[in-house]
């Protein structure tokens, strides 16, 4: 559906990402501490319903074994003024049984690639934060993500943008989000931020996914109530636009947030916002509509000596490939604990309810959930064994019934020492 021009844009975005990483690292290059932490893992997994085929559907056996190899590295540059972290990652995956499952889809994308950047820099009265991410994934993995928070930046997560868990479709996603704040007084600071996303799909078959661009411009003021708490007020405007101008949504709104931190590793944050949107469609005929809605979130986290947990619950409005922004009600919880000096437990839960704010023929709302349990045993200082269980459930409006998948996995890997 996309033109060759649109297909080439993810490549140009990746090149721009590389230039952004170099520019962010530039100020920290002199007298800097650098580190390189590699991590590689090979694993075998078994799925009893790969592709989430609905119960009662006429299909071949959906059992599938998978062979996955993951390789990533944390590359960092730190100075007294700032820190830049770059994380490249490659995932090689093979599911031999999926080729014979015609109703599940095409062969899963064999190679997925990721590149993440987080950079901070401090002046005497100003702070700069740049988050950026490029990901090329099979859409099945996009839509069945675990509840584990990104350790690089737990607040900079990735959301699903489609509800069709089709194996074999590839999604390219580029996102960059710079934010700057300036301390006007000891208690009051002003700031602004931009969040830009570009999403492109590559499908071998007939599909109704729409490529899109999404941008948010945000301005805010923060008032420190005490050394441990602060209050933030902000306004923002956003534009969501699909390929070929099929649909466009202009939104604007206001937000208020409160944060309290007992320590650097223990805190809570609450946010509330109100937003209005003007929606313009050009297919099949030009139509215009307006709508308004509210949302908010609550996040809490705590890190102890041998354990840590984090959860978030709330409602947000996200861009999708359905030609609309969607209402996303989400709950996520992660709990990690060191059972012994060498054995670590991790549990994560993710539940989502997604509904388009103004349904179209492309819409396919859904409820979904995923739970993950895993153990990691350090055999030596660097080598580890891992194993676990995952359960994924999905209920779509257009499906004949819900679907679920049980997954078991075991793996072996190597990781470098994390800098202190």
C-alpha positions as CSV (number, residue, x, y, z in Angstrom):
1,X,0.0,0.0,0.0
2,X,2.9,2.4,0.7
3,X,4.8,4.0,-2.0
4,X,8.6,3.4,-2.5
5,X,9.1,6.8,-1.0
6,X,7.4,5.7,2.2
7,X,9.3,2.4,2.2
8,X,12.6,4.3,2.1
9,X,11.8,6.6,5.0
10,X,12.7,4.1,7.8
11,X,16.2,3.8,6.4
12,X,16.5,7.6,6.4
13,X,15.2,7.7,9.9
14,X,17.8,5.1,11.0
15,X,20.6,7.3,9.4
16,X,19.2,10.3,11.2
17,X,19.2,8.3,14.4
18,X,22.9,7.5,14.0
19,X,23.7,11.2,13.5
20,X,21.6,12.1,16.6
21,X,23.5,9.5,18.7
22,X,26.8,11.0,17.5
23,X,25.6,14.6,18.3
24,X,24.4,13.6,21.7
25,X,27.7,11.9,22.6
26,X,29.7,14.8,21.3
27,X,29.7,17.0,24.4
28,X,30.7,14.1,26.6
29,X,33.6,12.9,24.5
30,X,36.4,14.6,26.5
31,X,37.5,13.2,29.9
32,X,34.7,10.7,29.7
33,X,34.2,7.3,31.2
34,X,33.2,4.7,28.6
35,X,31.8,1.2,29.0
36,X,30.8,-1.7,26.8
37,X,28.5,-4.4,28.2
38,X,27.7,-7.3,25.8
39,X,24.9,-9.8,26.2
40,X,24.1,-12.8,24.1
41,X,21.6,-15.6,24.6
42,X,20.4,-18.6,22.7
43,X,17.0,-20.2,23.6
44,X,14.5,-22.8,22.5
45,X,10.8,-22.3,23.1
46,X,7.6,-24.3,22.6
47,X,4.2,-22.7,21.9
48,X,0.9,-24.6,21.9
49,X,-0.9,-21.9,19.8
50,X,1.6,-19.8,17.9
51,X,-0.2,-17.0,16.0
52,X,-3.1,-16.9,18.5
53,X,-5.5,-18.8,16.3
54,X,-9.0,-18.4,17.8
55,X,-10.7,-21.4,19.4
56,X,-12.9,-23.3,16.9
57,X,-11.1,-22.0,13.8
58,X,-10.5,-24.5,11.1
59,X,-6.7,-24.7,10.9
60,X,-3.8,-27.1,11.0
61,X,-1.8,-27.8,14.2
62,X,-0.7,-24.6,15.8
63,X,2.0,-26.1,18.0
64,X,5.4,-24.6,17.1
65,X,9.0,-24.8,18.3
66,X,11.2,-21.8,18.0
67,X,14.9,-21.2,18.0
68,X,16.0,-17.7,19.0
69,X,19.4,-16.0,19.2
70,X,19.6,-12.6,20.9
71,X,22.7,-10.3,20.9
72,X,22.8,-6.8,22.4
73,X,25.3,-4.4,24.0
74,X,25.2,-1.4,26.2
75,X,27.6,1.3,25.0
76,X,28.0,4.2,27.3
77,X,29.8,7.5,27.7
78,X,29.6,9.3,31.0
79,X,31.0,12.6,32.3
80,X,30.2,14.9,35.3
81,X,27.7,16.8,33.0
82,X,25.9,14.0,31.3
83,X,25.6,10.5,30.1
84,X,24.8,8.8,26.7
85,X,23.8,5.2,26.4
86,X,23.4,3.4,23.1
87,X,21.9,-0.1,22.9
88,X,22.0,-2.0,19.6
89,X,20.3,-5.4,19.5
90,X,19.7,-8.1,16.9
91,X,17.2,-11.0,17.3
92,X,17.5,-14.0,15.0
93,X,14.4,-16.3,15.1
94,X,13.3,-19.5,13.4
95,X,10.0,-21.3,13.7
96,X,10.2,-24.3,11.3
97,X,6.5,-25.4,11.9
98,X,5.0,-22.0,11.1
99,X,5.7,-22.4,7.4
100,X,3.1,-25.1,7.1
101,X,0.4,-23.2,9.0
102,X,-1.2,-21.3,6.1
103,X,-4.0,-19.7,8.3
104,X,-1.4,-18.3,10.7
105,X,0.3,-16.2,8.1
106,X,3.6,-16.0,6.3
107,X,6.9,-17.1,7.7
108,X,7.9,-15.0,10.8
109,X,10.4,-12.2,10.1
110,X,13.7,-14.0,10.6
111,X,15.8,-11.0,11.7
112,X,14.6,-8.2,14.0
113,X,16.8,-5.2,14.7
114,X,16.7,-2.5,17.4
115,X,18.7,0.6,18.3
116,X,17.9,2.6,21.5
117,X,19.5,5.9,22.7
118,X,19.2,7.7,26.0
119,X,21.2,10.9,26.5
120,X,21.2,13.4,29.3
121,X,23.2,16.6,29.6
122,X,23.1,19.3,32.4
123,X,24.1,22.9,32.3
124,X,24.0,25.2,35.3
125,X,20.3,25.9,35.1
126,X,19.1,23.7,32.3
127,X,18.7,19.9,31.6
128,X,18.4,18.1,28.3
129,X,17.0,14.6,27.9
130,X,16.9,12.8,24.5
131,X,15.3,9.4,24.0
132,X,15.2,7.7,20.6
133,X,14.4,4.3,19.3
134,X,14.4,2.4,16.1
135,X,12.8,-1.1,15.9
136,X,12.2,-3.5,13.0
137,X,10.0,-6.3,14.2
138,X,7.5,-8.9,13.2
139,X,4.1,-7.5,14.0
140,X,3.2,-10.7,16.0
141,X,6.0,-9.8,18.5
142,X,4.9,-6.2,18.6
143,X,1.3,-7.1,19.6
144,X,2.3,-9.8,22.2
145,X,4.9,-7.8,24.2
146,X,5.6,-8.8,27.8
147,X,5.0,-6.5,30.8
148,X,8.7,-6.1,31.5
149,X,9.7,-2.4,31.7
150,X,12.7,-1.2,29.7
151,X,15.6,-1.0,32.1
152,X,17.2,1.8,30.0
153,X,14.2,4.0,30.6
154,X,11.0,2.5,32.2
155,X,9.0,5.6,31.2
156,X,9.9,5.3,27.5
157,X,8.0,2.2,26.6
158,X,6.6,1.0,23.3
159,X,2.8,0.5,22.7
160,X,1.0,-1.7,20.3
161,X,-0.3,0.2,17.2
162,X,-2.4,-2.5,15.6
163,X,-4.7,-5.3,16.9
164,X,-4.1,-7.9,14.2
165,X,-1.5,-10.4,15.4
166,X,-0.5,-11.5,11.9
167,X,2.7,-13.5,11.6
168,X,5.0,-12.4,8.8
169,X,4.2,-8.7,8.6
170,X,7.1,-6.4,9.4
171,X,6.8,-3.1,11.2
172,X,9.5,-0.4,11.1
173,X,9.1,2.2,13.9
174,X,11.3,5.2,14.6
175,X,10.7,7.5,17.6
176,X,12.7,10.5,18.9
177,X,11.7,12.5,22.0
178,X,13.9,15.4,23.1
179,X,12.9,17.4,26.3
180,X,14.6,20.5,27.7
181,X,13.8,22.2,31.0
182,X,15.1,25.5,32.5
183,X,15.2,26.5,36.2
184,X,13.7,30.0,36.4
185,X,14.0,30.0,40.2
186,X,15.0,27.4,42.8
187,X,11.4,26.1,42.8
188,X,10.0,26.8,39.4
189,X,11.2,25.5,36.0
190,X,9.8,25.7,32.5
191,X,10.2,23.1,29.8
192,X,9.3,21.9,26.3
193,X,9.4,18.6,24.5
194,X,8.7,17.0,21.1
195,X,7.7,13.4,20.5
196,X,7.8,12.2,16.9
197,X,7.0,8.7,15.6
198,X,7.1,7.2,12.2
199,X,5.6,3.8,11.5
200,X,5.7,1.8,8.3
201,X,4.4,-1.7,7.6
202,X,5.8,-4.2,5.0
203,X,3.2,-6.9,4.2
204,X,3.5,-9.7,1.6
205,X,-0.3,-10.2,1.4
206,X,-3.5,-8.2,1.4
207,X,-3.6,-6.0,4.5
208,X,-5.6,-3.0,5.8
209,X,-2.8,-1.6,8.0
210,X,-2.0,2.1,7.3
211,X,1.4,3.7,7.6
212,X,1.4,6.8,9.7
213,X,3.3,9.7,11.3
214,X,2.6,11.1,14.7
215,X,4.0,14.2,16.5
216,X,3.4,15.8,19.8
217,X,4.6,19.3,21.0
218,X,4.5,19.8,24.7
219,X,5.1,22.8,27.0
220,X,5.1,22.6,30.8
221,X,5.9,24.3,34.1
222,X,7.1,22.4,37.2
223,X,6.8,23.7,40.8
224,X,8.8,22.0,43.5
225,X,6.5,21.7,46.5
226,X,9.4,20.2,48.7
227,X,12.7,18.5,48.1
228,X,10.7,15.2,47.7
229,X,7.7,16.3,45.6
230,X,6.7,18.5,42.6
231,X,3.7,19.5,40.6
232,X,3.6,19.9,36.8
233,X,1.1,21.7,34.6
234,X,1.3,21.5,30.8
235,X,-0.4,22.0,27.5
236,X,0.2,20.1,24.3
237,X,-0.8,19.7,20.7
238,X,-0.5,16.7,18.4
239,X,-1.1,15.6,14.8
240,X,-1.7,12.0,13.6
241,X,-1.7,11.5,9.9
242,X,-1.9,8.3,7.8
243,X,-0.4,7.6,4.4
244,X,-1.9,9.3,1.4
245,X,-3.8,11.6,3.7
246,X,-6.6,9.0,4.2
247,X,-7.1,10.2,7.8
248,X,-5.8,13.0,9.9
249,X,-6.4,13.8,13.6
250,X,-5.4,17.1,15.2
251,X,-5.5,17.1,19.0
252,X,-4.9,19.5,21.8
253,X,-5.1,19.3,25.6
254,X,-3.9,20.1,29.1
255,X,-2.3,17.9,31.8
256,X,-1.4,18.0,35.4
257,X,1.0,15.7,37.2
258,X,2.2,15.1,40.8
259,X,5.3,13.2,41.8
260,X,6.6,12.2,45.2
261,X,10.0,10.4,45.8
262,X,11.0,9.0,49.2
263,X,14.4,8.1,47.7
264,X,15.9,7.9,44.2
265,X,14.7,4.3,44.0
266,X,11.2,4.6,45.6
267,X,8.5,6.9,44.4
268,X,5.0,7.5,42.9
269,X,3.6,9.6,40.1
270,X,0.1,10.5,39.1
271,X,-1.0,12.2,35.9
272,X,-4.4,13.5,34.6
273,X,-5.2,15.0,31.2
274,X,-8.1,16.2,29.1
275,X,-7.9,16.2,25.3
276,X,-10.0,17.3,22.3
277,X,-9.6,16.0,18.7
278,X,-10.7,17.1,15.2
279,X,-10.8,14.1,12.8
280,X,-10.8,14.5,9.0
281,X,-11.3,11.5,6.7
282,X,-11.0,11.6,2.9
283,X,-12.0,8.0,2.0
284,X,-14.6,7.1,0.8
285,X,-15.8,10.7,1.0
286,X,-14.5,13.6,3.0
287,X,-16.0,13.8,6.5
288,X,-15.1,15.8,9.6
289,X,-15.8,15.0,13.3
290,X,-14.8,16.2,16.7
291,X,-14.5,14.4,20.0
292,X,-13.0,14.9,23.5
293,X,-11.9,12.6,26.2
294,X,-9.9,12.3,29.4
295,X,-7.2,10.0,30.7
296,X,-4.5,9.6,33.3
297,X,-2.1,7.2,34.9
298,X,-0.6,6.1,38.3
299,X,2.9,4.7,38.5
300,X,4.7,3.4,41.6
301,X,8.1,1.8,42.0
302,X,10.4,0.6,44.8
303,X,13.9,-1.0,44.9
304,X,15.1,-2.9,47.9
305,X,18.3,-4.8,48.6
306,X,17.2,-8.1,47.1
307,X,14.0,-7.2,45.3
308,X,12.3,-4.4,43.3
309,X,8.9,-3.9,41.8
310,X,7.1,-1.4,39.5
311,X,3.6,-1.0,38.3
312,X,1.5,1.4,36.2
313,X,-2.2,1.7,35.5
314,X,-4.0,4.2,33.4
315,X,-5.7,5.3,30.2
316,X,-3.9,6.9,27.3
317,X,-4.6,7.6,23.6
318,X,-2.1,6.1,21.1
319,X,-1.7,6.2,17.3
320,X,-2.6,3.1,15.4
321,X,-2.5,1.6,12.0
322,X,-6.3,1.5,11.9
323,X,-6.6,5.1,10.7
324,X,-7.5,6.3,14.2
325,X,-6.0,7.1,17.5
326,X,-7.2,4.5,20.1
327,X,-8.1,4.5,23.7
328,X,-5.7,2.2,25.6
329,X,-6.5,1.1,29.2
330,X,-3.4,-0.6,30.5
331,X,-2.1,-2.3,33.6
332,X,1.5,-3.5,34.0
333,X,3.3,-5.0,36.9
334,X,6.9,-6.3,37.3
335,X,8.5,-8.0,40.3
336,X,12.1,-9.1,40.5
337,X,13.8,-10.9,43.4
338,X,17.2,-12.4,44.1
339,X,16.4,-15.8,45.6
340,X,20.1,-16.5,46.2
341,X,23.4,-14.9,45.3
342,X,23.1,-16.7,41.9
343,X,19.4,-17.3,41.3
344,X,17.0,-14.5,40.2
345,X,13.2,-14.6,39.8
346,X,11.2,-12.3,37.5
347,X,7.5,-12.0,37.1
348,X,5.6,-9.6,34.8
349,X,1.9,-9.1,33.9
350,X,0.4,-6.9,31.2
351,X,-3.3,-6.3,30.5
352,X,-4.6,-4.0,27.8
353,X,-8.1,-3.0,26.5
354,X,-7.9,-1.1,23.2
355,X,-10.8,0.7,21.5
356,X,-10.7,3.2,18.6
357,X,-12.1,6.6,19.6
358,X,-14.1,6.8,16.3
359,X,-14.3,3.3,14.7
360,X,-13.8,2.8,11.0
361,X,-13.9,-0.2,8.6
362,X,-10.3,-0.8,9.6
363,X,-11.1,-1.0,13.4
364,X,-10.7,-4.3,15.3
365,X,-10.8,-3.6,19.0
366,X,-9.4,-6.1,21.4
367,X,-8.6,-7.1,25.0
368,X,-5.3,-8.8,25.6
369,X,-3.1,-10.1,28.5
370,X,0.2,-11.6,29.0
371,X,2.0,-13.1,32.1
372,X,5.7,-14.1,32.3
373,X,7.5,-16.1,34.9
374,X,11.3,-16.8,34.6
375,X,14.4,-17.9,36.6
376,X,18.0,-17.0,35.8
377,X,20.9,-18.9,37.3
378,X,24.4,-17.5,37.1
379,X,26.6,-20.6,36.5
380,X,29.7,-18.4,36.5
381,X,30.5,-14.7,36.7
382,X,29.4,-14.3,33.1
383,X,27.5,-17.4,31.9
384,X,23.9,-18.1,32.8
385,X,21.0,-20.5,32.3
386,X,17.4,-19.3,32.0
387,X,14.0,-20.8,31.8
388,X,10.4,-19.9,32.2
389,X,6.7,-19.9,31.2
390,X,4.6,-17.3,29.4
391,X,0.8,-17.1,28.9
392,X,-0.8,-14.9,26.2
393,X,-4.5,-14.3,25.8
394,X,-6.4,-12.2,23.2
395,X,-10.1,-11.4,22.5
396,X,-10.8,-9.5,19.3
397,X,-14.1,-8.1,18.2
398,X,-13.9,-9.7,14.7
399,X,-12.7,-13.1,15.9
400,X,-15.0,-16.0,16.2
401,X,-13.7,-16.5,19.8
402,X,-10.8,-15.6,22.0
403,X,-7.4,-17.2,21.7
404,X,-4.5,-18.1,24.0
405,X,-1.0,-19.5,23.9
406,X,1.2,-21.3,26.4
407,X,4.9,-20.9,26.0
408,X,7.8,-22.7,27.7
409,X,11.4,-21.8,27.1
410,X,15.0,-22.6,28.2
411,X,18.2,-20.7,27.2
412,X,21.8,-20.2,27.9
413,X,23.7,-17.0,27.6
414,X,26.7,-14.7,28.4
415,X,26.7,-11.2,29.7
416,X,29.3,-8.7,30.7
417,X,29.7,-7.0,34.0
418,X,27.4,-4.0,34.5
419,X,29.2,-0.7,35.3
420,X,28.7,0.5,38.9
